[in-house]
Amino acid sequence: MSIKKISLNIMLISVLLAGYFVCSLHVFSMRERLPAENMRAEAMSLSPVFLKIVGGEFKGLWADYLLLKASVFIGGYSRSISQDWEAVYLLFKQSLALDPYFFSTCYYTQGVLAGRESMHEKAIELLEISRKHRFWDWEPGFYVAFDYFYYLRDNLKAAGIMRETAKLKGAPPIVATLGARFAQKSGETRTAIAILKIMYDRARDKGIKARLEKRIMAHLGILTLEQAVGRFTRKYGRRPSSLNELTEKGIINKPPENPFGSSFLYDNLTGRISFD
């Protein structure tokens, strides 16, 4: 195929995608009038190579657009299904393929995707792209280390990444301290609270800030229950069979509330407490 034909094809594809872009913006405005429970996330299955070719000199603009498309769903959904988050993951992945230096994609990946039950590994995959390309920036590595520590329970991996991140210019002194805590494999809930507070202080988006605040409150509730379980175990020589036994035996007067609505979850075999 001649260079002229290739150029013509690229121009044609660019025009078609531009039309898709304009139509999608119109769809966004229509979707805003839909009830929140009807909102679904959508993504086109386009390869990164194809996106780079057709994006041309406008790769940054397309990266912004894909992130905007994900944000429309994130900011307006009422109930979600697993396919929604697969679509959000794909949109973030495509955005990073076009502009791997774009920090906002990294920021939203951690803020809205990493905490989803089936998305921990996929979020880390995307964050590693940001970490590789934004090699001077301590925040992507900070997020990756936290996710390995808290979601995947890989303290050794988390400690190594946090130690590397602590060496970067601008990294707060607490990053090195957290790396040491990860290696010790102790005080996990306190460590999680410390990290979430750092994320909260640096959050710019009000929605993400609100989610982080709820997570901090949930972890403070877990810490209260863990301490109560410890007192119960020392007194009775066994773990409580349920969290209700903590109040029945007078260890605590009233259990903390889970800000996510449901009761705290408790595994009496391991003593592990979680909020979702």
N, C-alpha and C positions, 0 to 999 in steps of 0.2 A: 504494500500500500504506500502511495506517495506521501510526502510530507504535507502536500496541499490537502489531500483527502483526510489525513490524520487531524490537521488543524481545523478543517471544516467540521469533522465529527465532534471534536472537543468543543467547538463553538456552539454546535447544535445542542450537545448535552448541557452546556452551561446555560443556554437560553431556557431549556426545559426545566432545569433545576431552579433557575430564577423564577420561572412561573410557579413552580411548586412552592417556593419560598413565599411568594406573594399570596398564593391561595391558602397556604398554611396559616399566615397571619390573619387572614379573614376567618378561617376556621377557629383560631384562638378566640377571636372576638365573639363568635357564635357560641363557643363552648363555655364562655364566661356566664352565659345566660342559662346554662343547664344546671339542674340540681346537682349538688356535690356528689351524691351517691351514684350518679350516672357517669362520672368522669373516669376515663381510662387512659393509661399511658400508652403511647404508640411510638414505634421506631421502625425505620426501613432497614432491612438487612443489606447494607452496602459495605464492601470490603474497604479497609483503610487505604489500600493502594488506589482504588477507584476514587475515593474521596479526595485524596491528595492531588490526583490528576485534574479532576474537574474543579477543585477548589482554587487551583492556581494561586494567583497573588491575593485572593480573597479568603485564604484558609482561616485567618483569624476571625473574619466575619462569620464564616460558616460554623466555626467552633462556638462563637457566641450564640448563634442561632440554635444550635443543638442543645446547648445548656439552657437557653430560654425555653425551649420546647419541654425539657424535663421539669423546669421550674414551674411551668404553668400547671402541670399535674401535681407536683409536690405542694404547691401553695393552695390548691383548691380541692383535693380529694377528700372524701368523707370516709369511704371504705375502700380497701385495696385488696387485690388478689395477687398471687405469686407472679403472674404474667406481667403485671404492672411494673414490678421491680426488675424483672428481666429486661423490660423495655427501657427503664431508666438506666440500668447498667449499660445497655447497648448505646444509648445516647451519650452517656459520659465517656464510654470507650471511643466512640467516633469523634467526640470533641477533642479528646486527648491525642488521637491519631492526627488530627489536623493541626493542633497546637499543644504539644506536650509541655510547654512552659506556662500555660494558662493556669494560674493559681486557683481561680474560682472553681474550676472543675474539681481540683484536689480538695478544696474546702467543702464543697457540697457532697462529694463522695464520702468524706468522713462524717459530715453532719447528718446525712439522711440515708446512706446506704450501708455503712459499716455495721450498724447495730441490728440490721435485719437478720433473722435467724439463718436464712439460706444464702446470705450475701457476704458473710465475713471474708471468705477466701477471695471472692471476686472483687470486693472493695480493696483488699490488700494488693491484688494484681494491678488495679488502676493506680493506687497510691504509689506503688513501686515505680511506675512510669514517671510520675511527678518527681519522685525522689531521685531517679536517675538523671533526669534532665535539669531539675532545679537543684543541682548538686551543692550550691552555695547556701541553700535555704534549709534551716533546721526543722521547719514545721512538717513537711511530708514524712521525714524519718521519725519524728515524734509520734505522728498518727500511726504509722506502720508498727512501731514498737508497742504502742498501747494496744492495738488490735491483736497482735500476737500474744501479748500478756493476758489481756482480759477475755477475749473471745476464743482464741485457740489454745489458751493455757500452755503456751510454749515459752516458759520463763527464760530459758537459755537463749533462744533466738531473740526475744525481746530485749534482754540485757545487752547482747552484742550490738544490736541496732541502736539502742539508746546511748551506749558508750560512744559509738561512731558519731552520732548526732550531737553529742555534747561537745565534740571537738570543733564544730562549725562556728564560724564567727556570728555573734549575736545570740547564740543559744543561752537561755537563762541558766544560772548556776544549778537550779533545781533539777535540770535534765540529767546531770551527772549523778546526783543523789538518787534519782529514780532508777537509773541504770543499776546502781548498787542494790537497791531494794528488790528489783526484779531477780537479780542473781541470788538473793537470800531466800526467795520463795516464801516470804512471810509478810504479814500485814497487808494482804492483797486488797481488802476493801478500803482501808485507809489510803493506800497508794492510788487506787482507782479514783477516790474522791479528790485527791490532790491533783491528778491529771485532768479530771473533768473540770475542776475549778480554773485551771490554766486555759483550757479550751473555752470555757464560759467567758473569762475576762477578755479573750482575744476575738470572740465571736462578733461579727458585724451584722449578720442577718437576724432579725427579731425572732423569726420562726425557729431557727437553729438555737438561738440563745434560750428560748423558752423550753425546747426539748432538752437541752443540757441542764437547765435548772431542775426539770423534773427528774432527770437521771441522778443528779446530785442528791436531791431529796430522797429518792428511792434508795440510794446507797447509804445515806445516813440512817434510814430505817433498817436496812440490812445490818449495819454496824451495831445498832441498838439490840437487834435480835441475836446477833452472833455473841455479843457480850452476855446477854441473858442466858443463852444456851450454855455458854461456858460456866456461868454461875450454877446453873441447874446441874450440869454434869459433875462439877466438883462436890455439890451437896449430896446428890443421889447416886453417884457412881455410874451413871448411864446418861445417854442422850434422851431428851424428851421424845415421846412418841409422835407428838404433833406440836405446833406452835401454840395451840390452845392450852396445852399443859403448863405453859409458862405463866399464864394468868391464873389457872386453876390452883397451882402450887404457890402463888403469891410471889413469884420471881419478878414479875412486872405487873403494874396495875392495869395498864391498857396497852395493847399492841400498837405499834406505829402504823399509820395509814400508807398504803401504796398509792403514790400519786398517779399511777397508770390505771387505777380503777379496781383491779382484781386484788385478791389477797396475796400476800407473799407466799412463794412456793418453798417447801421444805422437804428435804430428803433425810429421813431419820437414820439411814444407813451411813451416809457420808457426813451429815451435819451441814451440808451445803444449803444456803438460802439464796433465792433469786426473786426478781420482781416480775419476770415475764418468761 
